[in-house]
Amino acid sequence: MSESATLPLARRIDINLKPLGVSLLLILMGAVFLMQAASAKLAALFVVGALLGISLYHAAFGFTSAWRVFIADGRGAGLRAQMFMLAIGVLLFFPVLANGTLFGNPVSGLVSPAGTSVVVGAFMFGIGMQLGGGCASGTLYTVGGGSTRMVVTLLFFIAGSLIATAHMPYWSALPQLAPTSLVKAMGLAPALLLNLLVFAAIALLTIAVEKRRHGRIVTNEVQPSAGSRWLHGPWPLLAGALALVLLNFATLALAGRPWGVTSAFALWGAKTASFLGLDVAGWTYWSSAANAAALQAPVWKDVTSVMDIGIVLGAMLAAALAGRYAPVWRLPLRSVAAAVVGGLLLGYGARLAYGCNIGAYFSGILSGSLHGWLWLVAAFVGNVFGTRLRPLFGLEVERVKQTGC
């Protein structure tokens, strides 16, 4: 028998033409509208958002599932991909942020205070990741991919974000350090070296845990589909990681700061509440100059909102190309309950922690922000608790089946 005869057949692709056409049309129309009504730069950021959505979907780059399978089953491929992404990221970001300009334009990182609110918020966010079924970027790309359950998570993510803005004066008054950039505090070379060493240590730890649990490095590469893998997916994890960090760098070049996600959710919630008659503008959080301006301006002038919508449409395009755009409308009650609770925890936690897995963890660490590392530790602990809570809501915890010798 030939070697090729023993290989599994590639899955046949039946492209979902209607969602493909809708997503392409909306991306095109959105880019043209933003070009005319705002600026070429905002239109470009919208397209970057769409490319992020494609990358997230085709690589199935989930922070939530990667942490869950490591916590529950010791498999670390997802975490190693994240460390690879962060390592490439700091090599790109740190020199630029130390210089303060990119292509002649000023740039700055997402550097926030590290303290009580970050610990509490990231811990809540970690639990929410596992109950809600995704992180911030994961929620957006799975909604775009046709997950009706994640629509529930997103709605309550927005609600939780709004509630947190009402409570922010209390949380921000609790003990915390001033915003600290490791690049500025340590210098470029020492900060780079320290970060790269920590990324390597975490990657090596995942290998040690995986070998101890399974006796080997578990490989579960998804079989490529018929046709072009890059068009239809799935992509290798490392390709997805590289795409995300390059697109984050493009965001830095265009927006002057790294990629963020959840500030838009708070804005959407505040605009909705204002429309319904609630005096959100009088809240302390929304009285600052930047937030007040965002609340008054059209939503399509907000960079994060524009990119988030782009992510949803890009993921819809990718799901259609993969032949997997098939919303399911009947959902188990316990699963819906988990989405509600998880969404509220995600939204509330993200505001308290000055960001989510993107704004605080990914972009925070690439910014050299001390709060990004604090977020990582607290959120990981939250994920441990969240993973243990999943079976109570009828949610799966994936494990590799052990075979006898």
C-alpha positions, 0 to 999 in steps of 0.5 A: 500500500502506498503512503498516500493511501494511508493519509486521511482524505482532505475535507471537501469545501462547500463555500457558503456563498450567501454569507461570503457575498454579504461579508465581502459587500459589507467590508467593501462598503464599510471601507468606502464609507469610512474613506469618505466620511472619516479618513483613509487611515480609519478605513485602513484600520477597518480592513486591518480589523477584517484581516484580524478576523480572518486570521483569528478564525482560520488559525482558530487562535483562541486564548481561552481554549489554549489555556483550558487544555493546558490547565485540564490536560497539560497540552501546551501548543496554544500557550507556546504559540502565544509565547512565540507571538509575544516574542516576535511582538516585543522585538518589533514593538519595544524599539519603536516604543523606545524611540517614540515614533514610527514612520515619522508619526508619534506612537505610544503603548497601552501602559496602565496602573498595576494594582488591586483592580487589575488583580480582581478584574483579570481574575473575573475575566479569567472565569468569564473566559471559560464560562462565556466560551471565549475572550474578547477577540474570541467572542468577536470572531466566533460571533462573526463565524456564526455562533449564536451562543456567543451573541449572548456572551457579547450582549452581556459582555457589553452590559458588564462593561457598562456596569463597570464604568459606573463603579470605576471611581471606587476601583481606581481609588484602591491601591495601585502602582503608577503606570510603569513601562519596563522599556522606560524603567529598565532600558530597551536591551534589558527589557527585551532580554527579560521578556524573551527569557520569561517567554522561553521559560513559560514555553519550556514549562509547557513542554515539561508539563506536557511530557510528564502528562502524556509522555510526549508532545501531543500533536493534533494538527488539523488536516488541511481542507481541499483546495488552498489552505490559506484561503479555506483554512485551517492555518497552523497556529504559528502562522496565526500567531505571526499574522496577529502580531504583524497586524497589531504592528500595523495597528500601531503604525496607523492608530499610534497605539496597539490593538485594543478591543473592549473599550468599544464594548463599554462605549456601545453599552453607554450609547445604548443606555443614553439612547434609553434615557440613562444619564451616562454622561454624568458618570465620572468615567464618562466625564473625562475629556476622551471618554466624553468626546467618544460618547458624543461622537458617532460610533464609526469615528471610534477606532476600536469600534471600527476594528471590532466590526471589521473583526466580525465581518472578517471572521464571517468571510473566513467561516464562509470560505471554510464552508462552516457558516451555519448558525444553530438557533436552539441552545441548551439552557445551561449553556445560555446561563453560562454565556450570560454569567460569563459575559457579565464577568468578561465585561466587568473584569475587562474594565477593572483590569484596564483591558482584556486578553488583547488590550492588557495581555497581548498589547499590554505586554508588547507595550512593556506595561507591568500591568500586562504581566499582572493581568496574565497571572491573575487571569490564568488563576481565574481560568483555573477556577473557570475550567472547574466550573464548566461542567456545572453548566454542561460545557466540555473540558477537552482531554486527550484519550489515554491509550493503553500500552 
